[in-house]
Amino acid sequence: AQRVTQPEKLLSVFKGAPVELKCNYSYSGSPELFWYVQYSRQRLQLLLRHISRESIKGFTADLNKGETSFHLKKPFAQEEDSAMYYCALSGQGGSEKLVFGKGTKLTVNP
Amino acid sequence: DTGVSQNPRHKITKRGQNVTFRCDPISEHNRLYWYRQTLGQGPEFLTYFQNEAQLEKSRLLSDRFSAERPKGSFSTLEIQRTEQGDSAMYLCASSLRASQETQYFGPGTRLLVL
């Protein structure tokens, strides 16, 4: 079964502190992993995906197939990073529908 | 704005009524997805179209739900005989046909069934 687990519902850090949002997945095969972000009163938007291996807004995420994890990291959090973050996976071929975790609400305090 | 649009943005209805939502994808996007999001949960897949063909439906999509994409452009999602459990945010997303293309989401339609 396809499943994405985000163990932290809420995460609060201070500005300038490192932040890590955890994501673990279950999938038989080679999934594509994504992080989507939703800022206040905005639509869901792609933050990054593992296949592109790029850093967006200072965030990075490494796919660890052994631990089936795709944690999102940023060395120095900013107040504008406060948002809802969703980890998601899709299979290859077929509909490529997204399977989402429940999300982590990140608050970066001044 | 050339992004995905959804109408209406909010809908309040009484239990037992029918409702219809519309999604306009990004122009030239062949794939269109419907998701549902309830409070405290991530979006859950409902159904998927490639052009006008509905190719996959989730078990979440009971027989009270029907979706269409008649000309391969906009799509509608209809819920018949609404129930309080249908209250949720209904999200639409679109992507190009090529494999592993990014899904772009609309703002959603928030449904409240009284």
Interface residues (C-beta under 8 A of the other chain):
Chain A: V4 K9 E32 Y36 R43 L44 Q45 L46 R49 I51 Y86 A88 S90 Q92 G93 G94 S95 E96 K97 L98 V99 F100 G101 K102 G103
Chain B: G3 V4 R31 Y33 Y35 G40 Q41 G42 P43 E44 F45 Y48 L55 E56 L91 A93 S95 S99 Q100 T102 Q103 Y104 F105 G106 P107 G108
